[in-house]
């Protein structure tokens, strides 16, 4: 059940064309569904505007495939993150139209249900090529949640002219996601160039003293550029989802 369907049902109840018992019977299957190993929160799409997303890490291929099948059967867009090729193969056995982005580690299905709900473009920027997998997760998340997306890859501060030469593109975006490892300085540079929200994603890319992304995380948290917010290490999904909420057209 989509949010508009929920509102239609409530309007019918308000006018007396359906009873409270009917409303209860129609809503109950859409609240939660127990699979034994998982309880699907089908009500999330009504509350937050997007259905539950599958985090595949440490889930078996059978578990991921069954959750994905139930989400699609419910009539919702399906997004799975941190998916391996084995997860994707299992999902494709039950959902032949499912699409796997190997770089992002995402699986998507029911993409025909995606609607453009963004006010502008979500731009994803990486410091280096090694940061692209996390950036692709952010891009896929922003795209599937209904946003126009674009990207700038490998424009880090080691060659500062690369990002400075893209100032117009940066300023034309609605939300920017900056993905960087090492010392994470690119987020501060971009934040100092634009007047729009910047979401910084530290990655675990770097040598020993980067401490698997901790150095970039601390650098971004200590950014002197106003308007920079930070998500967890390698959390492209979190950045893409937050960017979508910021960019979303609000409905009455």
HELIX and SHEET records of a PDB file:
HELIX    1   1 UNK A    3  UNK A   15  1                                  13    
HELIX    2   2 UNK A   20  UNK A   28  1                                   9    
HELIX    3   3 UNK A   44  UNK A   48  1                                   5    
HELIX    4   4 UNK A   61  UNK A   73  1                                  13    
HELIX    5   5 UNK A   85  UNK A   94  1                                  10    
HELIX    6   6 UNK A  111  UNK A  113  5                                   3    
HELIX    7   7 UNK A  129  UNK A  131  5                                   3    
HELIX    8   8 UNK A  132  UNK A  144  1                                  13    
HELIX    9   9 UNK A  157  UNK A  159  5                                   3    
HELIX   10  10 UNK A  161  UNK A  164  1                                   4    
HELIX   11  11 UNK A  167  UNK A  172  1                                   6    
HELIX   12  12 UNK A  186  UNK A  191  1                                   6    
HELIX   13  13 UNK A  208  UNK A  213  5                                   6    
HELIX   14  14 UNK A  214  UNK A  221  1                                   8    
HELIX   15  15 UNK A  236  UNK A  247  1                                  12    
SHEET    1   A 2 UNK A  33  UNK A  34  0                                        
SHEET    2   A 2 UNK A  39  UNK A  40 -1                                        
SHEET    1   B 4 UNK A  54  UNK A  55  0                                        
SHEET    2   B 4 UNK A  78  UNK A  81  1                                        
SHEET    3   B 4 UNK A 106  UNK A 109 -1                                        
SHEET    4   B 4 UNK A  99  UNK A 101 -1                                        
SHEET    1   C 5 UNK A 148  UNK A 152  0                                        
SHEET    2   C 5 UNK A 121  UNK A 126  1                                        
SHEET    3   C 5 UNK A 175  UNK A 180  1                                        
SHEET    4   C 5 UNK A 197  UNK A 202  1                                        
SHEET    5   C 5 UNK A 228  UNK A 231  1                                        
END                                                                             
